[in-house]
Amino acid sequence: MPKYIPALTVLLFFFMGLAGRVAGAGEGGGSEPIDRLNLGMEKYYAAQDFFYRQRDPDKAVELLEAAEELFGGAEDDYARSYWLGRAAFLKARIKTEEGKEEEATEAFLQCEAAARSALACDRGASEALRLLGEALVERNKNDSAFAWAYLPQAFLLLEKAAVLDRENRAARSALAGYYLEAPSLLGGNPKKALAILENLPASEDRHEEFLAASRLGKAYALESRKEEAAALLTRALAIYPEDPQVREELRRLRAEEEVQNFRLSFYPILPPADGLVLDGGVMVEYGGFSPYLSGSYDLVEQLVYYSLATRLTLSPAATAEVGYFRQYASRHPGYQYREGAGGRALLAGRVGEVSWRLIFSTGKSAVTGRRRSTSLRYRRLRRNPFMRIGGKRWVFILRSPPAGWRRRIII
């Protein structure tokens, strides 16, 4: 037997043992096991990006399934349950947007079960409370029958999450989202949402920044602060440019602005109501400019009065107008009050139940002979009953002020 055979045999067994140790370490059975939790989180955030930013739901679901498999092997009970709930919640959002309601409901139920398992491990976990509260809101907010049963529970969970950890920005934002989405009888309150969202600190999490900006934009829109609402919604779209809900909200907001910026109004001939005078007129409103033509006919004195002018609205309390006027004064019937070119500036305000108007006008008065005048008028506020019937292109408004009728039709 050659002398080198035993030496070759020893070397062969040595290399086989080394290969086995390397293979065992690669499978997680050695000294450096796979960190399943962090790998699952990487896939989860990649799925979130594919869904919200790249709008690829199929790829997002594929990544979520891989993340769920990794989360299922995590050793820590709380972390395993919490992240399985997060993955199920995102999957439910995807299925909801795709219109697959049954699959979405199933995923929301999986999320709720996982969140409850996480709370069984740590009853004071703010993030698990937030997750369970958001899942209950999303699953039941469009179902009026279940909303009354589950939304109060969701509110208590979200409120508890925000109270237990006051540094939890996501929990405070989620509570504000509840105030925006819920009916008023179940705790909905846009003003409370606004107070929370305006005081949220900045976050390095782009998804949380998107949620806060979109919610604050909606809160501003509900408060009729439309310029600020548009700015916040635009900021949200800078993070996720293709988000359909924010794009629709911004489109609706801009459509309302266009309707408000151009409006045609006319005042039909009205029956005598005050001083036996027939009134009528037409106005075109575009932005702050409002050209108008109005006229009236005094049945007793048989005189015609009219105004052809343009009004500039600087703010609800400050207006100015210039044009050609022929007006009358009710205290001097039969006399022409003002005729010719003129202008007027008006400032208005309110102190308690008293409203006031300060008027500066120029133009010759046939009664007083003065070309300029200044007057301060005030009155105690009264409630004027009115009825409003709305549509997409027109609005009818009927008003009954204390002195006579004025009917206005807005097209």
Secondary structure, 3 states (H helix, E strand, C coil): CCCHHHHHHHHHHHHHHHHHHHHHHHCCCCCCCCCHHHHHHHHHHHHHHHHHCCCCHHHHHHHHHHHHHHHHCCCCHHHHHHHHHHHHHHHHHHHHHCCCHHHHHHHHHHHHHHHHHHHHHCCCCHHHHHHHHHHHHHHHCCCHHHHHHHHHHHHHHHHHHHHHCCCCHHHHHHHHHHHHHCCHHHCCCHHHHHHHHCCCCCCCCHHHHHHHHHHHHHHHHHCCCHHHHHHHHHHHHHHCCCCHHHHHHHHHHHHHHHHHHEEEEEECCCCCCCCCEEEEEEEEEECCEEEEEEEEEECCCCEEEEEEEEEEEEECCEEEEEEEEEEECCCCCCCEEEEEEEEEEEEEEEECCEEEEEEEEECCECCCCCCEEEEEEEEECCCCCEEEEECCCCEEEEECCCCCCEEEEEC
